[in-house]
Amino acid sequence: MIEVVIAISGENKQKSALRTSLRVGRGKVLRQMASLLIPGPSPVSCALRAATTGLIFALVAVGALLSWTPTAYADPYTVSDVEVDAKAKDAQAAKLKAISEAQVKAFQEMIQRIASADQAARLSTLDPGKIGRLMSSMSVQKEQTGPGRYIATLTISFLPNKVRQLLETQGVEFSENQAPPTTVVPVWIGRDGAVLWNGDNPWLTAWRSLDLKNTVAPVILPLGDAVDQASITTDQAAVSDPGALSAVAQRYHTDTVLVAAAELVAINVIRVTASGLSAAGPVAFDNTFNITDGNLQQAALAGANAVMSSIQEQWKSTGAQRFQPAVPAQKIKLAVPFTSLAEWNSIRSRLMATSGIQSVDVQSLSGTGAITTLEFKMTMPELQDGLARNGFVLSAVGDTWVLQPRR
């Protein structure tokens, strides 16, 4: 709710203050409210009504802007909208067959989310029984049953730790770290010109049908409401106007905005382009898609899927996003020679500043050295590399490790 206080000075010079509460609603309701607040057909009243309507619209726009909150993104191990249609000797057998097929479909989609196409292909023939043991839950979005037939749309979730274990065993590289979201502005260019928020936009419809959040590189699709229409016009989107894109990014709390355009370039061909920034860097997508049997919506969906896949692959190919299994904490006996307590204090501070080192417990201390227990969460080569960057050499002497300054 938005509380609006409007002070009105009428033609009879009587002043009144009217207070009302507005819901963010239709323009017709707001105009009717302005008429109720300032009745009468005179020129002054008409001017006041116009000003009041504008004020109310502005306040509603601000309220819509402030009330929008970022989407809560789910994990990539949940797959929605899995469609199945199975036939068998009876309805129960058909349902079991459908669930088995859904598990396989969902698994392949989930793997393609977190692994590159060539890596995902290595698991394309995984046994359905093994896939079933990776599933954590299943929910029915909608279903129909009949004699010997089961039709359903399902949501299937997998056990992350079990999936990770499988991928590590199979040597499949994957990235499960989720990128910061990117806002996509979809522009359709048809026979009647460019369309963004209003009119027939099959390109926007295609994007709305995609699962944009259960991915490693999630996408936000603008609402297309009055605030969006005021923030960026079709012409501004077509030329990637920096100010307009910045306004969209600010509203949807994203650092990156991508303009995706689909143009009807022939009676049976659309050209899809995407330019701007995703979380992994610049995007430059340009491809054509055939319209088969006059099905424009299917071609638009194929194009939207291709752009979405491009964003995902770009993020997955970023080396820093490779998943690294957690390394258990380790402890070693560490001897640290030094020439003064001041030097020891400096060494200890640099040790604790080294990434991955958990603690340095002193077992004994003298004027020339210390015997410590060093606890860290990384591999030994990683520990040695980290210490080397801080100016140390770590070497083994019997069952004790010795830390010395690098000469």
N, C-alpha and C positions, 0 to 999 in steps of 0.2 A: 504494500500500500504506500502511496505517496501523499503526504499531507500538503495541500496547496492553500496558501492564504492570499486572497485577492482583494485589494482595496478598490472600491468603485466610487467615483464621484458622478452622480447622475445629473440630468439636465435641470432638475429642480433644486440643484445645489445641495441636496441632502446627501451626506456621506454615510456610507455603511461599509462594514467589513464582513465579508462572507467567507466562511470557512467550510471547506468540503474535503472529503477524501475521495481520491480517484483510484480506480484500478487501471492498470495498463490495458487499454482496450481498443475498441474500434474507433476510427475517426468520426463516424456518424454520432456515436455516443458523446464524444468530446464536443462536437459542434452543437449538439442539442443542449449540453450543459452550458456552453457559452450563451446560447439563446435564453436559457432560463435565468442566468445570472444578469444579463442585460437585455431586458425586453424592449420592444418598441421598434418602429420602422424608421425613425428619424436618421439623418446622416450621421449625427454624433454617435447614436446608439450602434449603427452599423459599423462605424469605425472602431468603437470600443469592443464590439463582438469579435471583429476580425483580430484585433490585438490580443484579446483574451484567448481566443482559439489558438493563436500562434504560441502564446505563453504556455497554455496547457500542453500543446504538442511538444514544446521544448522540454517541459518538465517531465513528461512521459518518456521522451527520448533519453533524458538523463537517467531516469529511473531504470529504464531497460538496460542502459549501459552499466549502471552500477550493480544491477541485480544479476548480471551474467557472471557465472563462475566457471572456471576451467573444468573440462571433463576429467573424471577420475578414470585413469587408464587401467585396464585390466592386464593380467599377465598373458604372454603369448602362448601359454599352454592350454588355453581355452578356445575352442572352435565352435562358432555358432552357425546357424542356417545350413546345417548339413542335411541335404535332401536325399531321401531314399524311397524306392518303390520296388518292393519285393513280392514275388509270387511263390507259393508252395502248396502243399496238399491241403493245408488248413490255415486259418488265420494265425494261430499261435506259432506254427512253423515259419510262416511268412514273416512274422515279427522278429523271431530269432535270427532269421537270415538277414533281415534289414539291419538289425543292430550290428551284426558282424560286418556288413558292408559299410555301415556308417563309421565304425571304428577305424577301418582302413582308410576311408576317405578323409576323415578328420586327422588321422595321423600324418598322412601325406601332406595335407595343407599346413599342419603345425610345423613339420620339419622344413617345408619350403619357406616358412616365415623366418626361421632362425638360422638356416644354412643356405649357402649359395646353391644354385641350380645343380652344378656338377657334384657338389657334396651330398645334396639331398638325393640325387639319383642312386647313390650307393645303397640306399635303404628302400628302394622302390619295390623290392621283392621280399621284404621282411614277412615272415610267417604271420598270418592273422592271429594265431593263438598267442604269439609273443606280444603283438600289439594290444590284444585284449588285457593282458596282465599289466600293461602300462596305464590303463584307464583308471581315473579316480572317481569320476561321476558322470552321469548322463541325465539330462532333463529333456522333456518333450515340449517343444514349442507349439506344435500342432500335429494331429494325427487323424488318419481315417483307416478303418478296418472293414474288410468285407470277406466274403467266402474265398479263402485261399489267397488273400492279398492284404498287404500292409503298406500304407503310404504315410510318411511322416517327415517333419522337419525337426531336427534334434540339435542340442548343444552338448558337446562332449569335452570333458576336461581330463588332462593327463597328469600323472605324478611327476613333477619337475625333477626330483632327485633320481627317479628311475630312468627318465629320459636322458638325463645328463650321463648317467652311468652307461647306458647303451651307446650313446654317441662317443664317449671316451673309449669304450671297448672296441668300437668299430673304427676308431681313428677319424671320426668325422669332425671337421672344424665347424664351429657354430658361434653365434653371437646372440646372447639373450639380454644384454644390457639395453634397456629401452632408450631410444633417442628422445631429446626434447621434441615436442610436437611441432609440426609445420602447418600453417594455415594455407589451404588451397582455395583460390578464387576461380570458379569455373565459368568460362565465357563460351557461349554457343553462337556460331555465325552461320545462319541459315539463309534461305532464299530472301527473307524479309530483313536481313541485316543482323547485327550483333544483338544478343540478349544476355543479360546478366541475372537480374533479380526477378524481372517480371516477364510475363508471356510464356510461350511454349519453349521450354529449355530441356530437351532430352538429355543433354550433357549433364546438367545439374541432377536430373533424376537418376542417371547412371551412377554418379558419385554417391548419392544418398543410399543407394542399394548395397554399397560396399561395407565391409567390416573395417572401419577406419581406426579402431582403438586397440584391438587385440593383435597388435603387430609390434615388431621391434622398432619401427619408425612410425609412430602414430600421426594421424592427420586430423586436423579440425576443419570442418566445413562450416562456413558462416551461416547464420540463421536466415539471412536475406530479409531481415525486418527493416523497419523504418530507420534504425540507427545505421545499419549496413548501407542502405540506399543513400543515406546522407554522407557516409564516409567515403564511398568509392562508386563512381558511375561506370557505365559500360565503356565509355571512351577512355576514362582514366585507367581502367583495367587493361584495355587493349594496348596501351603504350607503357604499361607498368609504371604509372606515375608514382614516384618515390613518396610524396606526401600522403597520397591516398593509401598506399600499401602500408605505410607506417601507422596510419590511423587504424587499419584493420588489425595489424599485429598488436597494437596497444590494447585494443578491445579484447582480443582473444588470448592475450598473455603469451604470445609466441615471439621468438627472436627471428623467425624466418617466415616468409610468405612466398608462395609459388602461384603464378598465374598459369592455369591450364586452359587451353583453348581447343575447341573442336570446330572445324569448318567443313561445310558441305561443299566440296570442290567439284563434284560430278554427281550425276543422278544416282550412282551406286558406290560412291567413295567419300569418306570423310578423312580429313587430315587433322591429326592431333599433334599439338605442340605444347611444351611446358618450359617455362623459363623463370628463373629466380633462384632462390636459395632454399635448400633443405638443411637439416641438421648436419649432414655430412659434407656440405659444400654446394657449389653452383650446380644447377640442373639445366641441361639443354637437351630436351627430348623432341624428336620430330619423326613421325611415322604416319602411314596411311592405313586405313582399315576398310575392307569391302563391306558393302551393305548387301547381304544375301537375302533373296526372296522379299525384298522390300522392307526388311526388318531393321529399321534405323536404330531402334533402341538397343538391339543386340550388338550392333557395331559400336555404338557409343559405350556400352558396357565393356566391350573388349578393349577399347581405347583407354578408358578409365583404369581398368585393371592393369594395363601395360604401364601407364604412368605410375601407378601405385607400386607395382613391382620394381620399377626403376628406382624409386625412392628407397625401397627396402634393400635392394641389392647394393646400392651405393653405401648405405649405412653398414651393411654386413661386411662389405669389403674393407672397411676401415680397420686397419690392423689393431688399433688400440682397443677395439670393441670385442676382440676375441675373448671368449669365456675362459677363465683360468680357474681350475678347481682349487678350493681352499687348501692351503698347506697347514698341517697340524703344527702346533708350537713345539719347538725343539730347545734343548739346553745343552750347552757345552761348557767345559772347564776352560777358562781363558786367563792366561798370564799376561800382565801388562807391565813391562819395565818402564821406568821413568827416572828423571834426575831430581825432581822436586815435587812437593805437594801441589804447587801451583800448576805444574805441567799435568799432574794427575787429574786435577779438577777440570782442566781444559780438555783432556782426552775423554773423561767421563761425559762431559757435556756434548762433545761431538758424537760419542757413541749413542747417546740417548736421542740425538737429533737425526740419526740414521733411520730411514723408513724401514719398518718391519721389526725393529728391535723393541722388545717388550719391557725388559728390565735388565739391570746390571747389579747383581748382589755381591757385595764384597765379602770374601771369606777370610782374607788376611791382608794386612796393609803394613808396609814398612817404608823407609825413606827412599828406597830404590825400586819398589815395584809393588804390585797388587795381584792377588789370586782371586778371581771372580767367577761367578756363574752367570753366563750370558744366555738369556732367553729370547728367542726370535721366531717369527712366523714367515718363513721363506725357505727356499732351498739353500744349501751351502754355497753353490756358485753365485746365487743372487746376493747372499750375505757378503761374500768376498768382493763382488762388484760394487755393492753399495758402500762398503768400507773404503774401497780403492778410490771412489769418487770423493770421499772425505779425507783422503791423504794417508790411508793406512794400508799395511800389508798384513793379511791374516794367513798364517801358515801353521801346519801341524808339526808338533815335536812329541813323538810318542803318543800318549793318550791326552795330551794337553795342547790347546791351541795358543799360539803366541801372537800378540798384536804389537806391531812395530810401526814407527813412522816410515812413510815411503820416501826413499832417498832420491 
